């Protein structure tokens, strides 16, 4: 039974998901004696939370309910428990919901943990304890305040910035605006009500933040900040209403943090390699970034992120923390114009696309690239196929969620990026043809 992606379980909120939630709670209750649980604002979150907590208690665990809370806040609270569970579908549409399970260090359950839990669910081998051993559920009312208190310690001086905060009526409504106000910012709230409905497309992409950009300009703000449903992602708008690319934001954060090393994914821009830090690349997905960060105890010297707008501050936890990132962005905006800071980071054109296909053609694509690398570049196979050249790179990898092969190309000029992207499209299409021919 395949239930987990790299960020937990996500699917349409229906009876099946409620049944999965109860069974997952029962299995977690057998394995972990204390679990903290939080929810985002979706209309289905309370129902799903009750199902999961019922399973936990029947499995013998004690549960603490942290209320509506951002995922990074729940992850920080998990340090006091054996595990944590966030009821959320993150940036998925409002008809979806899910379960995101985290360890006490804030990291998402790893592949071994996910496989073990799936095995229990598939075999339906989780059991309820005797009636006298059922656990109890209590409220954990200080999760948000504890998280904000910890972040505040890293920002002792007042932040002199006017900030528009768009929480999309999600879990950050009582976190990011409160934190920035406490830190001295003049905060303009936007979509900061727990309505259970999202007033814009939930993922904080440029095309979904037109109203935020307009508000930043009309309010003469220094900065705009947007979150997704559970606030593990952040997007930033500069004082001119322009979207700040996540890779550039990652570079600015790494420099501001005085990090010595940065962990990022294979699809992040090559500008990360040019800011003078030691760079380690992982598979695409913040869980893989967290796994790599966990290997090094020099927490204050490390920083992690990916191009989706997830940024990890390991001295806080190994969960992407858009609340902390908001404070960091506000500090930058209070010191200099964000557009000026962004202009100092180089820009390279990136082209993304996909071809409808399963992963069967990947072996044929790899064979072609291996022949090419003898004279042209270096082939890396950490996650899909990344063909690295002196002036750019081409990434070809199967989608983890759709029957598509994704192609990404970046180069120092638009024409070169287009050339690499077109090469990727040809390689995939030719290999799809070869794959079909080989199967007949």
N, C-alpha and C positions, 0 to 999 in steps of 0.2 A: 504494500500500500504506500504510494508516493503522495505524501501530504505536504511536506515542507519544501519551500524554496530556501534560498540563502537567508531570507529575512522572515522566516516563520511561515505560518499557514495563512493563506488569503483565498477567499472565494466568496461567492454571492451569499449574503446573509439570508439563510433559510433554515428549514428544519434540519437538514443534513448537517449544516455547520453547528447548530446547537447540539446535536448528538455527538459530533466530533469534539466539541468543547467539553462536554461532560466526560467523555472517555479520556480525553487528554488530561483533564483535571484529576481524574481517578488515577491515571498512570503517574502523573507528577506527584500526587499525594503519596503514592507508594514509594517514590524515590527521594523526595525532598521533604524534610520535616517542617519547614517554615517557608512560606511563599508570600511575597508582597505582590499585589495586583492593582493595576491602574487601567483607566479607560480613556479613549478619546471621546469626542462629542457625538458620534454617529447615533442615529435613532435606535440602532440595534445593539449598541454597546452594553446597555444595562442587562438586557436579556442574555446576551452572550456571557457577560460577567457572572451572572447568577448560575448559569449552567456550569461554567468552569469551576467556580468556587464550590458549588455543590459536590462536584467530583473530587476536588481537593480534600474537602472535609470528610467525605466518605472514604477516601483513601488513607485517612489518618493524619493528614498534615494540618497545621494551623495556618490560617490565612489572615493577612492584613490588607485592608482595602484603602488605597491611597486616594481614591476619588478620581475626578477628571484631572489628568496630569500628563505633561509631555513625556514622550518615551525617554529622553535623556534624564528627566527627573526621576522616573520610575527606576531607571538603571542605576542612578546614584543611590536611591533608597535601598536597592538590592544588596548593597554592601553589608547590611545588617541582617540579612536573611540567607537561606540556602539557595534561593533562586527567586526570580521575579518574572512576572507575566504581564505584558501590555496587551489589552484588548484594542486592536487597531488594524486597519488595512493601509495605514500610512498615506501614501499619495494616490491610492486607488480611488475610483469614483465612490459616491456615498452609498450605493447599493451593496458594496462589498464590506466585509469585515474580516477579522482574523485574530490570530494569536502570535505574539512575538515573545519568545522565552529567552531570558537572559541569565547569565551567571552573576555571582556576587561582584565580580570586577566590571560588570556592565557589558561584557561581550555577549553577542548572540550565541545561542547553543551552536556548538560546532557540528561537523558532519557526523562524528561518532555519536554524539548525544541525540541528534535528530534521527539517525538510523535506529538507535536503541528504542526511542519513543515510538517510532513508526512500527517497529517490530511488535511492541506490546499492543498497540492499537490494532494491528492487523490480526494478531492472534487472540485479541480480546482477553488477554491474560491478566490485566489489572484487576485487582479484587478489592472489595469493600471490607473495611475492618469490622470487628464486632461493635455492636451498638454503643457499648460503653467507652470505645476508643475513638469515636468520631471526633474530629477536630472542631475548633471554634474559629469564628471570624470576628475580628475587631477592626476598628477604624484606625488608619495610620494618617493622622491629620497634619503632620508636620513635613510631609515629603517635599512640597514645593518650597516652603520657607527654609528648610534645611539646604536644599539645592541652591537657592538664591543666596543664602548666607555664605555658602562655600565659594560661589563665584565672586561675590562682593569682596572677599579677601584679596583677590588678585587685581582689583581695580580700586585702590585706596583713594585716589584723587577724584574730584568731581569731573564728569565728562561734559564738556561744553558743546553739545550738539543738539540740533533740532531734528527729531527723527519721526518719520511716519511708519507705524507698525501695522502691517496687515496680517492678522492671524487666521484669516479665512474662516472665522467662527470655529476654529479647531482648538486643540488642547493647550495651546500656548497663551490663550487669552488672559489668564491670570498669572502668567509667568514673565514673558518678555516685556510687556509694557510696565509691569510693576518693577522689574529689575532695573530697567533703563531710567525710570523716574527716580528710583532710589539712588542711582549712580549720578544723578544730576542732570540728566537729559530733559529737554522739553519735548514731551511725547505727544504725538497726534495719533489717537487710536482709530483704526479702520478695521471693520469686520472683527470686532473683539467681543462678540456675544456668543454664549453657548447655545446656539439655535438648533444644532443637530443637522443643519442643512448648510451646504457650502455655497457662498454667493458667487464664486468664480470656479473655473477649473482648478482642482485642488493642487496639482503639481505646480510649483512656482517657476514656470518657464517664462521667457520674455513675452510670448504672445498672450499669456494669462495675466500679465501685470500692467496692462495699459492704464487702468484706473489708478493704480498705485503711482505710476510715473506721473500722471496728470496731477495727482494730489501733492506729490513732492514739489512739483513746479509751482502749483498754486499757493502752497503753504510756505514757499521760500525755505524749504527744509534742506538740511545738509545731507540727508540720507533717507532712503526708504528700505525697509526690511520686510520680507515676506516669508511665511512658513507654509509647510504642507500640513496635513491633518494632525499629525502627532509630533511635529516640530523636531524631527531628526534632520530636516533639510532647511536650508536658508538660501534666499536669493537677495541680492543687494542692488538697489537703484542709486545712482550717484545724484549729485545736487542738480544736474541738468535733466534728470529724468531718463538717463541712459542705463540700460542693464549692464551690470558688471559680469563678464564671463566667469564661470566658477573656477576655471583653471587660473585665471589672474587673481581671483580672490584667494585661492589656495596659496599662491606665491606670496601675496601680501601678508597673509596670516603667518606663514612660516617665517618670513623676515621679521614681523612684529613680535613673534614669540621667541625670537633668537634661537630657533631650533637648529640643531646640528645635523639632524637627519630628518628626512621626510619619507613616509611610506604612502605610495599612491598606486593606482591601477594601470594596466597596460594601455588603456585608452586615454590616459591623461596627456595633455599637451607637452611637447618637448620644451616649452618654456620652463617647466619644473626642473629640467636638467641644467638650465642655464643660470640659475640664481645662486650657485655656489655652494649648495648643500649636497650631502650624500643622499642619493635617491635609491630606494628599493621599490620595485614594482611587483604587484600581485595580480591575481585574477580580478576580474570586474566584480564589485560587490563590497560593501563596507565590512561585511563579516570577515572577508579575507584580509582586509587592511588591519582589522582588530587582531586577527590571529598573528599577523607578522609583528605588530607592535608589542604583543604580549611576550615575545621572545627576548626583549631587551629591558633590563631593569632601569635604564637611565631615562626615567619617565619625563623629567623636565627638559631633556634634550631632544625629545622626539615629538613628531606631529604627524598626523595622518589625514588623508582626505581623498575624495574622488570627484569626478566631473559632474556628478549629479547634485552637488551642493551639500554633501555630507562631510563634516569635518570632525575629527576625533582629537581630543585633548587628553592624552593618557594619564596625566597627573590628576585628572578629575575622575574619569572612567574610560572604559574602552567602547563606549557607545557614542555614535555621532551626536554631538551636542550643539544644536542650533541656538540654544539659549545663551550658552557661553560665546558662541560665534557672534551673536548679536551685540554683546557687550564689547567684543574686540573690534567689530566694525564701527561701533559708535565712538570708541576711543580714537580710531584712525580718523574718522570724520571730524572729530573735535580738534584735531591737530593740524590737518591739511585738507584741502578740497579732495574728495575721493577721485574725481576725474583726473586730477593732477597725478595722484599716486598711481592710478591705473595706466596713465600714459607713459609712465616710466618702465612698465613691463612690456616686453616685446609682444607683437601680435603676429600670429601665423594663421593662414587660412586653413580651416578644417571643413571637409565635406563628408557627410554621412548619408548612407542609404542602405537598401537591403534588396535581396532577391528571394522570392518565394521558393523555399526548398527545405528539406530536412537536413540532417547532418551527414548523410551518406556521401555526398560529394567531397567532404573535407579531405579524405585520403588522396583523391585525385588532385585537389588544389595543392596539397602539401608536396606531392611529387613534382608538380610543375615549378613551385617555388624553390624547391631544393635544387633543381637544375639551374634556375636563375641565380641563386645565391653564389654560385661559383665565380661569377663575374660582376655581380651587381651589388649585393648587400648581405645582410646577416638575417637568418631566419630564426625566430624565437617561438617556442611552442608552449609557453606558460599557460596561456588562455587563448585557444584558437591559434591562429597563425599571424604573427607580427613580423613583417618584413621591414627591417630597419636599414635605412640608407643614410648617407652623409647629409643629405639636404631634406630629409623627411621620412615618413614611415607609412606603411599600409597595414591595416589590421582587418583580418577576415575571421569571423567567429560566429558559430551558431547562436541564435537567440535562445535564452533560457526559458522564454515564456511563449514564443510563437514559432510556427514552422517557417522560419526565415533564416537566411544567412546574412549577417550584418557586415557592411563594409564601411570602414572609416579611413580617411587619408588626411594627413597633415603634411605641409611642406612650407618652405620659406617664401614661395611665391604662389599666387593663385593658379597660374598655368601649370606649375609642377604638381600642385595638389590635385588639380583636375586630371592630369595625366596619370597619377597614381590611382586615383579613384576609378577612372575608366579601365585601367589595367585590372583592378580588383573585380569590377563587373564582368569583364571578359573572362577572367579566370574562373569565376563562379559559374557563369553560363556554360562555358566550354566543359567544365567538369561535371555539371548536371547532365549535359548531353552524353559525356563519356560514361557516367554512372548508369544512365538508362540503357545505353548500348551494351554495357557489360552485363546487365541483368537479363538481357533477352537471348 
